[in-house]
């Protein structure tokens, strides 16, 4: 018997300052799925993620984790059911990297001893490749190092929350934006490993090649609406790229598995208007 969805969103909408930022959004997150949300700047991707994670209250629509309406879930339980890696996170306090990661363990988990928590902390720091930075002040790090420290926090939260809620969703908002190539692959490999264990992944990615390589489903947004959805090899086409992203870049296909890839191309007309 197939497992029930981890999360279901129906007809979500959100309005701010008289503008519809998200309209008519339907989404289901299945266990072990990896969905990449793509689209141009201002398409509503981050707003959709904040609605799905429960950070924003929709103007209308239904959002449920399992069979439970998200609005009725207490914050501590919601923190066990899902974790969120935002685009950026500023800290006003002089925390070390280990302190930042340890935030994910605070107040979460059931039956975890102090030794258990330190073990989970060590594992998360190693997975995020910041163990060697554990005692460094967070503010002294580069943007990419800070992003990896925040990813360690998210891993701690998922590990602790799993003792209460084994069915979880991980939300990633542009997780590779400030990372070098090695760490871009490493963070997405780690997310993919969580997917194989049953976690549902929803990630905003601007790099269409990374999205096509890791996601089993692309969700394409434009002007606050989901305009296309499906397997990367099925929907990533020249016409879609031109219509949604406003660039005339060709989509190729690699022989193995038919995964699509995008080739940047200079505009023949010269400089494009921003």
URQUI-V576428 format. One record per residue. N is the residue number from 1. RES is the residue in three letters. D_CENTER is the distance of its C-alpha to the mean C-alpha in Angstrom with 2 decimals. Layout:
N|RES|D_CENTER + N|RES|D_CENTER
This chain:
1|UNK|27.91 + 2|UNK|24.25 + 3|UNK|21.79 + 4|UNK|20.84 + 5|UNK|17.35 + 6|UNK|14.98 + 7|UNK|14.17 + 8|UNK|16.18 + 9|UNK|16.08 + 10|UNK|19.33 + 11|UNK|20.57 + 12|UNK|18.20 + 13|UNK|19.54 + 14|UNK|19.29 + 15|UNK|22.00 + 16|UNK|22.63 + 17|UNK|25.90 + 18|UNK|27.13 + 19|UNK|24.32 + 20|UNK|22.22 + 21|UNK|18.64 + 22|UNK|17.33 + 23|UNK|19.94 + 24|UNK|20.43 + 25|UNK|16.87 + 26|UNK|17.06 + 27|UNK|14.27 + 28|UNK|14.56 + 29|UNK|12.21 + 30|UNK|14.55 + 31|UNK|14.83 + 32|UNK|13.94 + 33|UNK|12.03 + 34|UNK|9.29 + 35|UNK|8.60 + 36|UNK|7.73 + 37|UNK|8.44 + 38|UNK|11.09 + 39|UNK|14.05 + 40|UNK|16.27 + 41|UNK|16.16 + 42|UNK|16.91 + 43|UNK|15.81 + 44|UNK|14.05 + 45|UNK|10.38 + 46|UNK|9.51 + 47|UNK|12.28 + 48|UNK|11.09 + 49|UNK|7.82 + 50|UNK|10.42 + 51|UNK|12.75 + 52|UNK|10.82 + 53|UNK|10.17 + 54|UNK|13.85 + 55|UNK|13.93 + 56|UNK|15.85 + 57|UNK|18.70 + 58|UNK|19.09 + 59|UNK|22.46 + 60|UNK|22.90 + 61|UNK|21.41 + 62|UNK|20.49 + 63|UNK|17.43 + 64|UNK|18.00 + 65|UNK|16.58 + 66|UNK|18.98 + 67|UNK|22.15 + 68|UNK|21.74 + 69|UNK|21.15 + 70|UNK|18.31 + 71|UNK|20.88 + 72|UNK|23.17 + 73|UNK|20.91 + 74|UNK|21.91 + 75|UNK|19.47 + 76|UNK|20.15 + 77|UNK|19.42 + 78|UNK|16.20 + 79|UNK|15.14 + 80|UNK|16.13 + 81|UNK|14.37 + 82|UNK|10.81 + 83|UNK|9.12 + 84|UNK|6.98 + 85|UNK|6.50 + 86|UNK|7.97 + 87|UNK|9.33 + 88|UNK|12.48 + 89|UNK|14.45 + 90|UNK|18.25 + 91|UNK|20.65 + 92|UNK|24.26 + 93|UNK|25.57 + 94|UNK|26.64 + 95|UNK|24.30 + 96|UNK|24.20 + 97|UNK|21.15 + 98|UNK|22.15 + 99|UNK|22.51 + 100|UNK|18.97 + 101|UNK|17.61 + 102|UNK|20.24 + 103|UNK|18.91 + 104|UNK|16.43 + 105|UNK|19.64 + 106|UNK|21.75 + 107|UNK|23.01 + 108|UNK|20.87 + 109|UNK|22.16 + 110|UNK|25.44 + 111|UNK|28.25 + 112|UNK|26.71 + 113|UNK|29.42 + 114|UNK|29.18 + 115|UNK|29.47 + 116|UNK|26.58 + 117|UNK|24.34 + 118|UNK|25.55 + 119|UNK|24.91 + 120|UNK|21.27 + 121|UNK|20.97 + 122|UNK|22.66 + 123|UNK|20.51 + 124|UNK|17.23 + 125|UNK|18.92 + 126|UNK|20.12 + 127|UNK|16.91 + 128|UNK|15.30 + 129|UNK|18.67 + 130|UNK|19.78 + 131|UNK|22.58 + 132|UNK|25.13 + 133|UNK|23.84 + 134|UNK|23.94 + 135|UNK|26.90 + 136|UNK|26.02 + 137|UNK|25.51 + 138|UNK|21.93 + 139|UNK|23.38 + 140|UNK|25.17 + 141|UNK|22.17 + 142|UNK|20.92 + 143|UNK|17.66 + 144|UNK|16.17 + 145|UNK|17.73 + 146|UNK|16.43 + 147|UNK|12.79 + 148|UNK|13.73 + 149|UNK|15.54 + 150|UNK|12.66 + 151|UNK|10.75 + 152|UNK|14.09 + 153|UNK|14.07 + 154|UNK|10.91 + 155|UNK|12.70 + 156|UNK|15.82 + 157|UNK|14.53 + 158|UNK|13.46 + 159|UNK|16.80 + 160|UNK|18.86 + 161|UNK|17.38 + 162|UNK|18.07 + 163|UNK|21.74 + 164|UNK|21.59 + 165|UNK|18.97 + 166|UNK|18.44 + 167|UNK|16.28 + 168|UNK|12.75 + 169|UNK|9.23 + 170|UNK|6.18 + 171|UNK|3.43 + 172|UNK|1.78 + 173|UNK|4.56 + 174|UNK|6.80 + 175|UNK|6.78 + 176|UNK|10.02 + 177|UNK|11.81 + 178|UNK|14.43 + 179|UNK|14.77 + 180|UNK|17.76 + 181|UNK|17.81 + 182|UNK|18.35 + 183|UNK|15.45 + 184|UNK|13.06 + 185|UNK|14.29 + 186|UNK|14.43 + 187|UNK|10.88 + 188|UNK|9.84 + 189|UNK|13.03 + 190|UNK|12.21 + 191|UNK|9.02 + 192|UNK|11.49 + 193|UNK|14.11 + 194|UNK|12.33 + 195|UNK|12.00 + 196|UNK|15.70 + 197|UNK|16.50 + 198|UNK|15.30 + 199|UNK|11.87 + 200|UNK|9.86 + 201|UNK|6.42 + 202|UNK|4.59 + 203|UNK|2.93 + 204|UNK|5.38 + 205|UNK|8.00 + 206|UNK|11.55 + 207|UNK|13.23 + 208|UNK|14.38 + 209|UNK|15.94 + 210|UNK|12.91 + 211|UNK|11.25 + 212|UNK|14.63 + 213|UNK|15.06 + 214|UNK|12.12 + 215|UNK|11.18 + 216|UNK|13.85 + 217|UNK|13.17 + 218|UNK|12.62 + 219|UNK|12.37 + 220|UNK|14.37 + 221|UNK|14.89 + 222|UNK|17.96 + 223|UNK|19.78 + 224|UNK|17.72 + 225|UNK|18.13 + 226|UNK|16.58 + 227|UNK|19.20 + 228|UNK|18.39 + 229|UNK|16.62 + 230|UNK|17.41 + 231|UNK|17.45 + 232|UNK|17.03 + 233|UNK|20.69 + 234|UNK|21.85 + 235|UNK|20.46 + 236|UNK|19.86 + 237|UNK|23.36 + 238|UNK|25.30 + 239|UNK|26.03 + 240|UNK|22.45 + 241|UNK|21.51 + 242|UNK|24.68 + 243|UNK|24.34 + 244|UNK|20.74 + 245|UNK|20.34 + 246|UNK|24.10 + 247|UNK|24.75 + 248|UNK|27.17 + 249|UNK|25.42 + 250|UNK|26.30 + 251|UNK|24.03 + 252|UNK|25.49 + 253|UNK|25.30 + 254|UNK|25.49 + 255|UNK|28.16 + 256|UNK|26.28 + 257|UNK|24.32 + 258|UNK|24.45 + 259|UNK|20.93 + 260|UNK|20.92 + 261|UNK|20.66 + 262|UNK|21.31 + 263|UNK|24.21 + 264|UNK|24.45 + 265|UNK|27.94 + 266|UNK|29.97 + 267|UNK|31.27 + 268|UNK|34.91 + 269|UNK|35.74 + 270|UNK|34.66 + 271|UNK|32.33 + 272|UNK|29.86 + 273|UNK|29.57 + 274|UNK|26.39
